[in-house]
Amino acid sequence: MTTPVPDPTGDRGPATGALGVAVLGHSFMGKAHSNAWRNVNAFYPVPRVAQKVLVGRDAGHVAESARQYGWEGSSTDWRSVLERPDIHLVDICTPGHLHAEMAVAALEAGKHVLVEKPLANTVAEAERMVAAAADARTRGVRTMVGFNYRRVPALALARTMIAEGRVGEVRQARVSYLQDWLADEHAPMSWRLRRETAGSGALGDLASHAVDQVRFLLDSPVTSVSGTVGTFVPTREGADGPESVTVDDAAWATLRTASGAVVSLEVTRCATGRKNAFEIEVYGSLGGLRFDLERLNEIRFFDATLPEDVRGWSRVLVTEESHPYVGAWWPAGHVLGWDHTFTSQAADFLRAIDTGTPAAPDFQDGLAVQRVLHAVTQSAARSGAAVAL
């Protein structure tokens, strides 16, 4: 039997005319995304949203989170939420092994879908999601992947500068994402350390952001990958005793792009003393760019076209109204934070839904990243031999 598919832009509610939103998952990412949906209409001229329902496994915990984050209600049954005609947009913030099932079901129910990165745990799951998204697109349904760092004003500016040729022909880049929350060998076991739930470790968690930024900034697909992975602490204490860690703690790779650029990539969750250090360097024939997430409002620019006696790395404070995304927020010079990227992401998705234009990054972008991550594991299994994409 074929289930009738509701119009994703219809039945917005006679009282508010708002798009009803459901967020699946209420922990770290659920909180970040809830904050975005709560604030998006206060800062961006986009369709109004209504925070309808927050979904989680534990009824008590999700109900408390729903009250704290401003949701109308909570649920422990995500499938029943998809049947509700007042839900038009589903935002998936669960562990990776649930992404494909939830996203495909939501698309089949006619809901717009935002999925937190990485898109899926495997290439096969991602391909299934892309196929479902393509079918849904013919019915006006939009999809997006939550690579929130695309909404960092400094990185959006860097993309524009590269596209405009400010650094010339990009020859090489370095991307590293270093954290230390697993540096302590006594840190406990969690779902993020089990392959069946997380898919991979630092590779999917951190390298997904890194690879997406390579594709975003350079606007060129990755064509070849050589890499290796490592697990420094093979066993950790779980609820029922010691458990084997079945994902990577760190990964290293060399990426080559269609444009000819060579990219050095390093990600780890065991870099003692580094909390959330996402650093990007791009070097071209006419200049260079450097970004550090711990200085989120700044970008460093080296202009090699200047006379030699005045060349040097300049600091650009990306807080002017003319800079990407900044105009929606505060007066010039007032810095933004990590949380603002999620609100800007929500605004971009709502704008795509409202105008009927493609959202970016979409599921196809998520699949492209997944293929690069898979190539790293393939290369690692072959002692670092290059894998073509």
Buried (B, 14 or more C-beta within 10 A) or exposed (E): EEEEBBEBBEBBBEEEEBBBBBBBBBBEBBBBBBBBBBBBBEBBEBBEBBBBBBBBEEEEBBBBBBEEBEBEBBBBEBEEBBEBEBBBBBBBBBBBBBBBBBBBBBBBBBBBBBBBBBBBBBBEBBBBBBBBBBEBBEEEBBBBBBBBBBBBBBBBBBBEBBEEEBBBEBBBBBBBBBBBBBBEEEBEBBEBBBBEBBBBBBBBBBBBBBBBBBBBBBBBBBBBBBBBBBBBBEEBEBEEEEBEBBBBBBBBBBBBBEEEBBBBBBBBBBBEEBEEBBBBBBBBEBBBBBBBBEBBBBBBBBBBEEEEEEEEEEEBBBBBEEBBBBEBBBEEEEBBEEEBBBBBBBBBBBBBBBEEEEBBBBBBBBBBBBBBBBBBBEBBEEEBEEBEB
